[in-house]
Each structure stands twice: as C-alpha cells, then as structure tokens.
Amino acid sequence: MELLSSISLAWVAFSRHLLGLAAKPYTTMRVVVEKGEWGELGIVGFLCLVYFSLSSLVKTQAMHPLLLTKQFIKLSLGGILGYLLIIGVLSLVAAFSKPKNFNYKGVAVAWGYSLIPTGIWFLLTSFLYVVLPPPRTQAFSGVLFSLVYLTMSAVLFFWKAELYYLVLRFGLRLDLVKIVVVTSITLPIVGIYSVIMLYCGIFRVPFI
C-alpha cells in the first residue's frame, strides 16, 4: 500500500508540474528545482521507455522478439546516455560556478521534465510516419501536412529551449550571459553525441 501511495503521489505531482510547465513554466520550474522528487523523474523515464517500445515497432516493422528487443535496448541506452551526458555537463558547470544551495536532485528532476517536449516531438514524428509515410506529395494535403508538422515542431522547440533556460536559471543560478557561455560549450559536446548516435543507427536527431 505504501508503494502504491508513493506512486500515486508521484503521478499527481508529475501531472501538476507538467501542466504548470506548459501554462506557467517560470513559476513551475522554480518549484520543480526546489521540491522535485525522484518519483517524478521515474515517471518521465517510464514514459520514455513506453515511447522507445512503440518506436521499436515502427522502426523494425516486424514482430520478431529479438529484433524488437535489440532496437528497444539501443533506443533506451541512447536516451539514458543523452540524459547522463547533460546531467554530467550541468554538474561540471555547478562545480565551477558553485551556486548557492545547489540542489542536485532538483536539477536532475527538472532536466527530466525538459525531455517531455523532446519525447512529444519524437512521438509525433513516429505517428505521422505511420499515418502519412514518405514520400509525401506536393498536393494540398501534403503541403498542409508539412505546415502543421513544422508549426508543431517549432512550438515544441521553443518550449524545450524555454525549459532549458529555466533549468540553468533556477538550477544553477546562472544569468543570461553565463547561460550563453555554457550553451556554447555544451553544443559541441551534444554535436559529438549526435554523431555517435547517428553512426550507431540509434537517433538521427539527439534525444536530449
């Protein structure tokens, strides 16, 4: 009963914070950094695993258990490595900047929430690949599809960028100038990770 109660509380907190990050990201991210719990990060991880399972079906286009398991493991490891990479970079930044009252758990949970826009974009891409696979025509329906897809991608991108900024702002207590500096250092690292993921046939776009 205690376990079920903890899971239920984590889901309630996750749902409340997720809605808050969409409606009031500035206020909500501050709360997540200060009071976020590991259970919420566990829910984000679970949802990512659910997506990786669905994506394995789309990519393999077969029900062979071995192929599905292999693809699922590749996607899961790629996602975990991407998360650990960013957390490692943020930890190094914290070690150098030494922010007051640094909350490692809060930063780890907050970055987990920043994976939600990433996961939605990947899920959207996989869904549209099934509904309207390439090649897509230049007809009205194809152009409309492209406009809708680009619009939704742009919205998710800016939401992701906003959450990234807020994690560094509240989690590491960085101002705008320092965030730009950290970003300029982080981008080449993410670029190397992206090339490795592409070379290994895991992600064409980095799952971060």
C-alpha distance (Angstrom), angle and dihedral (degrees) to the residues before:
residue distance angle dihedral
M1 . . .
E2 3.79 . .
L3 3.81 90.8 .
L4 3.80 92.2 49.5
S5 3.79 89.9 48.3
S6 3.82 91.2 51.7
I7 3.80 91.6 48.6
S8 3.80 91.5 48.4
L9 3.80 92.2 49.7
A10 3.81 90.2 48.3
W11 3.81 91.0 52.1
V12 3.80 91.5 48.9
A13 3.81 91.6 50.0
F14 3.80 91.4 44.7
S15 3.81 93.2 50.5
R16 3.80 92.5 47.0
H17 3.80 93.9 47.8
L18 3.80 93.5 44.0
L19 3.80 91.6 53.8
G20 3.79 89.2 45.0
L21 3.80 92.6 52.1
A22 3.79 88.6 54.9
A23 3.83 96.4 44.6
K24 3.81 104.2 26.5
P25 3.83 107.0 12.0
Y26 3.82 96.5 164.1
T27 3.80 95.6 55.3
T28 3.80 95.4 36.5
M29 3.80 96.5 49.5
R30 3.77 89.8 54.2
V31 3.81 89.0 55.0
V32 3.82 92.3 46.2
V33 3.81 92.4 51.9
E34 3.80 91.4 48.2
K35 3.81 100.7 39.0
G36 3.81 108.2 14.9
E37 3.82 115.4 136.3
W38 3.79 132.3 -149.2
G39 3.80 90.6 -116.5
E40 3.80 90.0 66.9
L41 3.80 90.6 52.6
G42 3.79 88.1 49.9
I43 3.80 89.9 56.3
V44 3.81 91.1 50.7
G45 3.80 89.1 50.1
F46 3.80 91.0 48.9
L47 3.80 91.9 51.4
C48 3.80 90.2 49.5
L49 3.80 89.9 52.0
V50 3.81 89.5 51.0
Y51 3.80 89.1 53.6
F52 3.82 91.9 47.4
S53 3.81 88.4 53.1
L54 3.80 92.1 52.2
S55 3.79 91.8 43.3
S56 3.80 90.2 53.0
L57 3.80 89.1 59.0
V58 3.80 91.5 49.8
K59 3.81 95.5 46.3
T60 3.80 99.2 43.4
Q61 3.83 94.3 38.3
A62 3.79 87.4 -158.1
M63 3.79 137.5 90.7
H64 3.80 94.0 -134.5
P65 3.85 104.6 137.4
L66 3.81 94.5 -145.7
L67 3.81 94.3 50.9
L68 3.79 92.4 45.0
T69 3.80 92.2 48.8
K70 3.81 92.4 47.3
Q71 3.82 92.3 50.0
F72 3.81 92.1 45.1
I73 3.80 91.9 51.6
K74 3.81 91.7 48.3
L75 3.80 93.1 50.8
S76 3.80 93.1 44.0
L77 3.81 93.6 49.4
G78 3.81 90.7 46.7
G79 3.80 91.2 51.3
I80 3.81 93.4 46.3
L81 3.81 92.1 48.2
G82 3.79 90.7 50.6
Y83 3.80 91.6 51.2
L84 3.81 93.2 46.7
L85 3.80 90.4 46.8
I86 3.80 92.9 56.8
I87 3.81 93.2 42.3
G88 3.80 88.6 50.7
V89 3.80 91.4 51.7
L90 3.80 91.7 47.6
S91 3.81 90.4 48.9
L92 3.81 90.6 52.7
V93 3.78 90.5 49.2
A94 3.81 89.4 50.7
A95 3.81 90.5 49.3
F96 3.81 90.5 55.6
S97 3.79 99.7 37.3
K98 3.83 94.9 39.1
P99 3.81 97.7 -154.9
K100 3.79 117.5 -157.0
N101 3.80 116.0 -99.5
F102 3.81 92.2 3.5
N103 3.80 108.6 -164.4
Y104 3.81 109.1 -158.0
K105 3.80 93.0 -176.1
G106 3.78 91.6 50.3
V107 3.81 92.3 51.2
A108 3.82 92.1 46.9
V109 3.81 91.8 50.7
A110 3.80 92.7 43.2
W111 3.79 92.3 53.1
G112 3.79 88.2 49.1
Y113 3.79 88.8 59.5
S114 3.81 89.4 50.7
L115 3.81 87.0 63.5
I116 3.81 90.0 66.6
P117 3.85 94.7 80.8
T118 3.81 88.3 45.5
G119 3.79 91.7 51.2
I120 3.80 92.8 46.6
W121 3.81 91.0 51.2
F122 3.80 92.5 49.8
L123 3.80 91.0 46.2
L124 3.81 90.7 48.5
T125 3.79 91.3 49.8
S126 3.80 92.5 49.2
F127 3.81 92.3 46.8
L128 3.79 93.6 49.9
Y129 3.80 90.0 46.1
V130 3.81 88.4 59.9
V131 3.81 96.1 41.4
L132 3.80 96.8 43.3
P133 3.81 110.3 11.7
P134 3.81 120.9 -169.3
P135 2.93 141.9 -61.5
R136 3.80 91.5 66.9
T137 3.78 119.6 -165.9
Q138 3.80 129.5 -124.2
A139 3.78 89.7 -119.6
F140 3.80 121.5 119.6
S141 3.81 92.2 -94.4
G142 3.81 91.5 52.3
V143 3.80 93.4 48.1
L144 3.81 91.1 46.4
F145 3.78 89.8 50.5
S146 3.81 91.0 52.0
L147 3.82 92.2 49.4
V148 3.80 92.8 49.6
Y149 3.79 91.8 46.0
L150 3.81 93.7 48.5
T151 3.80 91.9 46.5
M152 3.79 93.5 51.1
S153 3.80 91.1 44.1
A154 3.81 90.7 52.5
V155 3.82 92.0 49.6
L156 3.80 91.9 50.2
F157 3.81 91.5 45.2
F158 3.80 93.2 54.3
W159 3.80 90.8 44.7
K160 3.81 89.1 52.1
A161 3.81 91.4 47.8
E162 3.79 90.6 49.5
L163 3.81 92.4 51.2
Y164 3.81 90.3 46.9
Y165 3.79 90.1 53.7
L166 3.79 92.8 47.3
V167 3.81 93.4 49.5
L168 3.81 90.0 55.4
R169 3.78 92.6 40.2
F170 3.80 97.8 51.6
G171 3.80 101.4 20.4
L172 3.80 98.1 47.6
R173 3.82 99.0 19.5
L174 3.81 91.9 -126.4
D175 3.78 125.2 159.6
L176 3.81 123.5 -136.4
V177 3.82 95.3 -90.3
K178 3.81 92.9 51.6
I179 3.80 91.0 45.7
V180 3.81 89.4 55.4
V181 3.81 90.2 50.1
V182 3.81 92.4 48.7
T183 3.80 90.0 47.4
S184 3.80 92.0 51.9
I185 3.80 88.7 54.0
T186 3.80 94.9 42.9
L187 3.82 97.5 49.7
P188 3.84 95.8 67.9
I189 3.81 89.6 48.6
V190 3.78 90.8 50.6
G191 3.81 88.0 46.4
I192 3.81 91.2 56.8
Y193 3.81 90.4 47.4
S194 3.82 90.0 49.9
V195 3.81 92.5 51.6
I196 3.80 90.7 50.1
M197 3.81 91.8 49.1
L198 3.81 90.6 48.6
Y199 3.81 92.5 46.7
C200 3.80 90.8 50.4
G201 3.80 90.8 48.6
I202 3.81 93.7 -119.7
F203 3.83 107.0 113.5
R204 3.79 130.0 5.4
V205 3.80 87.5 -167.2
P206 3.82 116.9 36.7
F207 3.79 115.5 -104.5
I208 3.82 98.3 -134.9
